[in-house]
Amino acid sequence: MRKKLAPIVVGLGLIGLAGCSDDSSENGSGSENGETEYGDVLATSDAGEVTTDDILNELGTDNIANRTFQLTLDSILQDKYSEEVDREEIESQIDEEIEGMGGADQFEMMLQQQQPGMTVEQYKEQRINNAYHDKFFADKFEVTDEEAKESVREASHILVEVSEEEDGLSDEEAKEKADSLHQEIEDGADFGELASEESDDTGSAENNGELGYVQRGEMVEPFEEALFELEQGEVSDVVKSDFGYHIIKRHEEENIDEELDSVKRQVVSQKIQENQDQVLGFYNDLLEEYNVEFENEEIRTYIEETYLNSGDEESAEESTEESTEESTEEPTEESAE
């Protein structure tokens, strides 16, 4: 029932830029630090030479400029926040995730499903870079504990789906079933048990209908409006959305303090989505602070027009949507399924 937020900005840990792609130099074998010095000429023959410029032109200015901008931001933010990000702790967390997902082979398989060619080491580096970006935007968009708590609700729901399939329920039939289930809850039926048995949202039904913490703006509008009007522990009336009919329960949110850091990151991500011009201004300021100069004119022009010109909002949004198509999400057990 969650809406998908379209990616708008790049270069941040929560959304990612052009792929954190699998062209990382970590697989290079030309030097002790894993980086290869390719030189200007890569191959010679009686037909002519293949140069580094030939390869770069084959990849295209857009791709090269995106990666240049990303790597520039990564290096700046690493310099800026190196003392505030514990690389060893992040790597240790990932090692625990690997163990929890059945070992390195299973983890590698999930990585390959999400982005072919990415290695565990590249994934670790991406997560570390994400942490630098998270720090940057957390500084720029400060979120108070109160704001974080008001932005989320812990919820469960039961969905009765409307379907045009032969064995599906019509709108009238789905409404009738939802009303009947709602009455059962009012008569004392356990919400979680009823959700696991009757909800057509199979993902949440496996967990007694629980959705976890739901951020404002994350769900379809009728669902969100009903949820955020509920008091803790209260169950909604039957709510209609494009998916069918919902019965929504708001939980007591007893562990909200333990979830605040995660919730704040979600709020920051939402602010980034909603304040693109501000984000572009932050980038401009950061590049000026570090005296960044893009030496190649075509790359410089592309970056300025795409990421640094806050007045050209439509162009930036379109380019970002293209550049984030290959971005990698953190692997989860659900994604393996």
Buried (B, 14 or more C-beta within 10 A) or exposed (E): BEEEBEBBBBBBBBBBBBBBBBEBEEEEEEEEEEEEEEEEEEEEEEEEEBBEEEEBEEEEBBBBBBBBBBEBBBBBBBEBBEEEBEBEEBBEEBBEBBEEBEEEEBBBEBBBEBBEEBBBEBBBBBBBBBBBBBBBBBEBBEBEEEEBBEBBBBBBBBBBBBBEEEEEBEEEEBBBBBBEBBEBBEEEBEBBEBBBBBBBBEEBBEEBBBBEBBBBBBBBEBBBEBBBEBEEEEBBEBBBBEBBBBBBBBBEBEEBEEBBEEBBBBBBBBBBBEBBEBBBBBBBEBBEEBEBEBEBEEBBEBBBBBBBBBEBEEEBBEBBEBBBEBBBEEBEEEEBE
